[in-house]
Amino acid sequence: MDLFSLQRQLGGLTEYPLEQWQPAFCGPVPIRIDRDGSWYFHGSPIQRPELVRLFAAVLSCVDGRYLLTTPAEQVQIEVDDAPFVLVEAVWLDDGRLQLTTNLQQSFIAGPDFPLLLQPEAGSGQLLPYLQLKRGLRAKFSRTLYYQLAEQAQEQIVAGERHYMLYSGDYCCRLG
């Protein structure tokens, strides 16, 4: 499997119904997403942003395995932490929080895309992640985390200090 073969399989599609495809599993391929959300093939950075966005559109996480799924085959890739990094936040007029990833994907924090505190891979430190569809998640960049922490409301719950963030009516614990 090579990058251009994957791109050819997906290039003509406008929607990616991964759940409907039942391709053969072809094993791992040397694609890796590092802790900063950068994609690599055989250890070299993938320089074409459109190719990265295409692969991200067919990425899922099933039972802890990160998979790229096409109509013809399914391959496993390596992800160091979370495949996406949240780099920007915008408060919409209705008070909801819109978060944008390093790949220009935008999500509204709320019940469909909840904010979760989870242990960071490697360190085990609790960090906020945004839960996405298909078992994926996005971690907050350090800069964005500190920007939002300044806007969080401190609350004491069961004797512990928590920092809460609101997106419309949705309340989430930032730390």
C-alpha positions as CSV (number, residue, x, y, z in Angstrom):
1,M,0.0,0.0,0.0
2,D,1.3,3.4,-0.9
3,L,0.0,6.9,-0.3
4,F,-1.0,7.5,-3.9
5,S,-2.9,4.3,-4.1
6,L,-4.9,5.3,-1.0
7,Q,-5.5,8.8,-2.5
8,R,-6.7,7.3,-5.8
9,Q,-9.2,5.1,-4.0
10,L,-10.7,8.1,-2.1
11,G,-10.1,10.9,-4.5
12,G,-13.5,10.8,-6.4
13,L,-15.6,10.4,-3.3
14,T,-17.5,13.3,-1.6
15,E,-18.7,11.4,1.4
16,Y,-17.0,8.7,3.3
17,P,-19.5,6.1,4.7
18,L,-16.9,4.1,6.5
19,E,-19.6,2.2,8.4
20,Q,-21.0,0.8,5.1
21,W,-17.7,-0.4,3.7
22,Q,-16.5,-3.9,4.5
23,P,-13.0,-4.0,3.1
24,A,-10.3,-6.6,3.9
25,F,-7.9,-5.7,6.8
26,C,-4.5,-5.5,5.2
27,G,-2.4,-4.9,8.4
28,P,-0.3,-1.9,9.5
29,V,1.2,0.7,7.2
30,P,4.1,3.0,8.1
31,I,1.9,6.1,8.8
32,R,2.2,7.8,12.1
33,I,0.6,10.8,13.7
34,D,2.8,12.4,16.3
35,R,1.8,14.2,19.6
36,D,1.6,17.5,17.7
37,G,-0.8,16.2,15.1
38,S,1.8,15.9,12.3
39,W,1.5,13.0,9.9
40,Y,4.4,10.9,8.7
41,F,4.9,8.2,6.1
42,H,8.0,6.0,6.5
43,G,9.3,8.6,9.0
44,S,9.0,11.6,6.6
45,P,6.5,14.3,7.0
46,I,3.5,14.2,4.7
47,Q,3.8,17.6,3.1
48,R,0.5,17.8,1.2
49,P,-2.2,19.1,3.5
50,E,-5.0,17.9,1.2
51,L,-3.7,14.4,1.5
52,V,-3.6,14.6,5.3
53,R,-7.2,15.9,5.3
54,L,-8.3,13.1,3.0
55,F,-6.8,10.5,5.3
56,A,-8.2,12.2,8.4
57,A,-11.7,11.9,6.8
58,V,-11.4,8.1,6.7
59,L,-9.7,7.6,10.0
60,S,-11.4,5.8,12.9
61,C,-10.4,4.3,16.2
62,V,-11.8,0.9,17.0
63,D,-10.8,-1.0,20.2
64,G,-7.8,1.3,20.5
65,R,-6.6,0.7,17.0
66,Y,-6.4,3.6,14.5
67,L,-7.7,2.6,11.1
68,L,-7.8,4.1,7.7
69,T,-10.7,2.6,5.8
70,T,-11.3,2.8,2.1
71,P,-13.8,0.8,0.0
72,A,-11.0,-1.6,-1.0
73,E,-8.9,-2.0,2.1
74,Q,-8.5,-1.2,5.8
75,V,-5.0,-0.5,7.3
76,Q,-3.8,0.3,10.7
77,I,-1.7,3.4,11.5
78,E,0.1,4.5,14.6
79,V,-1.1,7.5,16.7
80,D,1.1,8.8,19.5
81,D,-1.7,10.5,21.5
82,A,-4.7,12.0,19.8
83,P,-4.9,12.3,16.0
84,F,-6.0,15.9,16.0
85,V,-5.0,19.0,18.0
86,L,-7.4,21.8,18.9
87,V,-5.8,25.1,18.0
88,E,-8.6,27.7,18.0
89,A,-11.7,28.5,20.0
90,V,-14.5,31.0,19.0
91,W,-17.5,31.9,21.1
92,L,-20.5,32.0,18.8
93,D,-23.3,34.6,19.3
94,D,-25.5,32.0,21.0
95,G,-22.8,31.3,23.7
96,R,-21.7,28.0,22.2
97,L,-18.0,27.2,21.9
98,Q,-16.7,26.3,18.5
99,L,-13.3,24.5,18.5
100,T,-11.1,24.1,15.4
101,T,-8.4,21.5,14.8
102,N,-5.0,21.7,13.2
103,L,-6.8,20.4,10.0
104,Q,-9.4,23.2,10.0
105,Q,-12.2,20.9,11.2
106,S,-14.7,22.7,13.5
107,F,-16.8,21.3,16.2
108,I,-19.3,22.7,18.7
109,A,-18.5,21.6,22.3
110,G,-21.6,19.9,23.7
111,P,-23.4,16.6,24.0
112,D,-22.4,15.6,20.4
113,F,-18.8,16.5,21.0
114,P,-18.2,16.4,24.7
115,L,-15.1,17.6,26.5
116,L,-13.5,14.8,28.5
117,L,-10.6,14.7,31.0
118,Q,-8.5,11.7,30.1
119,P,-5.0,10.6,30.9
120,E,-2.4,11.7,28.3
121,A,-0.7,8.8,26.6
122,G,2.7,8.4,28.2
123,S,2.5,10.8,31.1
124,G,-0.9,9.8,32.5
125,Q,-1.6,13.4,33.4
126,L,-5.3,14.3,33.1
127,L,-5.8,16.6,30.1
128,P,-8.9,17.8,28.3
129,Y,-9.8,16.2,25.0
130,L,-12.8,16.7,22.7
131,Q,-14.5,13.4,21.9
132,L,-15.3,13.2,18.1
133,K,-17.1,10.7,16.0
134,R,-15.8,7.3,15.0
135,G,-14.0,6.8,18.3
136,L,-11.6,9.7,17.6
137,R,-10.6,12.6,19.9
138,A,-8.7,15.9,19.7
139,K,-6.5,17.2,22.4
140,F,-6.1,20.8,23.3
141,S,-3.0,22.6,22.3
142,R,-1.2,24.1,25.3
143,T,-1.9,27.6,24.2
144,L,-5.6,27.0,23.6
145,Y,-5.9,25.2,26.9
146,Y,-4.5,28.2,28.8
147,Q,-6.7,30.7,26.9
148,L,-9.8,28.7,27.9
149,A,-8.6,28.2,31.4
150,E,-8.6,32.0,31.9
151,Q,-12.3,32.0,30.9
152,A,-13.4,29.0,33.0
153,Q,-15.5,29.5,36.1
154,E,-14.2,28.1,39.4
155,Q,-16.6,25.9,41.3
156,I,-16.3,23.8,44.4
157,V,-17.8,20.4,44.0
158,A,-17.6,17.9,46.9
159,G,-14.9,19.9,48.5
160,E,-12.7,20.0,45.3
161,R,-12.0,22.9,43.1
162,H,-13.1,22.5,39.5
163,Y,-12.8,24.8,36.5
164,M,-16.0,24.7,34.5
165,L,-16.5,25.9,30.9
166,Y,-19.9,26.4,29.3
167,S,-20.9,26.0,25.7
168,G,-24.4,27.2,25.5
169,D,-26.3,25.0,28.1
170,Y,-23.6,22.4,28.0
171,C,-21.2,22.4,31.1
172,C,-17.9,20.7,31.0
173,R,-15.0,20.4,33.4
174,L,-11.8,21.9,32.0
175,G,-9.6,20.9,34.9
